Structure formats: C-alpha cells, structure tokens
Amino acid sequence: MKSPCSTNSQYDLFDSSLNSEYESTLPEEIVISGQRIRTTPVFSAYWYFAAERQRIFFRRLYCHNSDSLTCDAILSDFKFTNAYRASDRVSQYLIRNVIYRDDLPNNDEELFFRIILFKLFNKIQTWEHLQKQFGTITLSNFSYIEYEAALRKLLEQKQRIYSAAYIMPSAKSHFGGSFKHQNHLRLIEFLLKNDFPKKLRDTVSMAEAYNLLLSAPTIGPFLAYQFVVDFNYSTLTNFDESDFVVAGPGALDGIFKCFNIAESLSAEEIIRYMYTNQQLYFSKLSLDFKSLWGRPLQLIDCQNIFCEISKYARIAFPEISGKLQRTRIKQKYSTGKSLPQPWYPPKWKLNEKIAQDSIL
C-alpha cells in the first residue's frame, strides 16, 4: 500500500509563507449584499488558514511518521481549532460518546439531557468523572444533590470542571447558587421541566431552535447558536447547517481584521458570503483545499475560521488590530498522537466514505 504521505501526495506540506502573491491575486474591493467593502491582507490569510489547517488535520490522520505537520511557524507553535468544527476533539467526543450511544436510551428527553449536560461544561474529563461516579448518565440517575456533590469534589481538588474554550455565565442572578456548576445543574432542571426537548423537536428551522434556546435563562446569543449546532448533530433536529448563523465575539474580531466594513453590513451577511464563495477564493489563491470527504465548509465552520484568523493575525499581521485589541495567543500547541478515524453524524453520510478511504 502506498503511504498517503509519500512524495507528491495530496498531503504534502504547503509552502506556507504568506507573501504579496496572496494579496495580488485577490481584489482589494468586493461586493457583499450590494455594498462595496475593502479587504485587508487578512482576507487572503483566511483562505490560506482554512486550507492549511485542514491539511494538518489530514496529515495527523494519515501521516503517522511525519516529523512535521506544517511549514507554518504560527500553526506549529500555537493551538488552533480545525477548519471543520465537527472535527475538533471535543465535538468528536460529543458525537461518538455522548450522542450516539447504543447502550443508552435515545428518546428526546434523554438525548437533550445528555447533550446539554455535556455542553454546559464542554469538558471531556468532567463528563468522564460523572460517568465514573454514576455508571451511566441518564435521566433516571440524575440528581441535583448527587451531581452537585460530585462536581464540587473536583473543585475542592483544584481541578477545572469547565472548558477554557469560552466563558460560561455564572447564572447566579437567576438561580442563586454560590457556585457556577450549581446554577447550571438548576438550568438543566428548568429546561426539562419546561419541555424544552419536545419544543426543540417541534421547531421547523434552525433560527426557531436558536430563538427557543435563547429564551432560556442565562443562555445568550453565542451559547444559543453553539448549542443549536450541537443538538443538530443528533436526531433531535435535522436542519441544514447552511440555514442560519450567528457571529460570536471572536468571529466579529476576525471580520474586523479582514475588512473595512460599512456599519450597515451584518456579520452574518459576511459569513454567508464566505460560505457561498469558498470555492471561488480557494481557486483564485491556487489553494488545494481538501474538503471533509466532499462536504464543504458550513456556516458554522466559516464563523469559527473568523475566530481563528483573528488569533492567527495577532502574530502574522500585528499591524492590523481588531476590536478585541489582543496581541498574543495564549494556548501553545503540544504535539499529540495521530488522530483516530473520525466519525460524524450518520445523516451526513460521511462515515462510509471515511471507512473506504482508510482501506485505500
């Protein structure tokens, strides 16, 4: 069998230098929703980043003996999410180990409970600690008192129970708990008591599902959108990911660095422009973007890439400051093991292609 990492293969390293050639191949002005806006060099870097980050994903997956994943010093030194959100480690764990479980009940209430419990903390170690304490995580063994005690024990041991990916609101103003996890367990009780699993199942669009979650106490626009994407990995909903998008703070910062934007142009319009024109710009920049086994970048992915290019530009383009005024990247990349074979929601019809690809 020929190694996918052999010379001249599709997984060879890019010449990763961002130079004037990237700028000169793209227009300085583009039209979005009838408005002309000027681009910055970060706009070109957005597409380069997406292609190179996806190539790193495939090299980690197939090139087990590779000494280097990329020639790009920034991508080598610092931690960035994947081009596709569903390929990230925590999303893969959610899909494989939380949502699609043959050994657990999979009615609407159980699915909703498992997903929201996992996502409120968004940390694999927290989920596995609860599994260790209670065996299987189901509604039948959910007890505020017992779950609260298990989580508080971790805090007493000076262990983090929340992911550092984003900051969770404390919810103290609504539920009154002294600790954040107490309020989030109360939030779960509130959502179940108010029939959110059934209400979510009955929504007819991603926007309606988003507004439903937004109506819950302490769930703001950013979390409501992230959660609706996570629920949509399951069988609870079946929306097209290209239906709806909401820009988070990091994405807004990335957009600000890519464009000189007219105030009347929404971030969501810009994200949709990137989604619609992705093949055009990969072609213009001669970037051989390797899609997710035929699945193009979705709106959520384009939104996330704006977050990541915001970070990348802090070092690659320090002269272009964003709204957040941040100048460094906090998380360093540490060399990890090769990736396990990814697995995606079965309704995407990718898993058969991936299994076949791994045989070739």
RAMO-V360757 format. One record per helix or strand of 3 or more residues. SS is the DSSP state (helix for helix, strand for strand). FROM is the first residue (numbers start at 1). LEN is the number of residues. If there is no record, write none. Layout:
ss: (SS,SS)
from: (FROM,FROM)
len: (LEN,LEN)
This chain:
ss: (helix,strand,strand,helix,helix,helix,helix,helix,helix,helix,helix,helix,helix,helix,helix,helix,helix,helix,helix,helix,helix,helix)
from: (20,29,35,41,73,85,89,108,124,139,144,172,180,196,206,221,249,267,278,299,346,351)
len: (5,4,5,22,5,3,11,14,11,3,13,4,14,7,9,12,10,10,7,18,3,9)
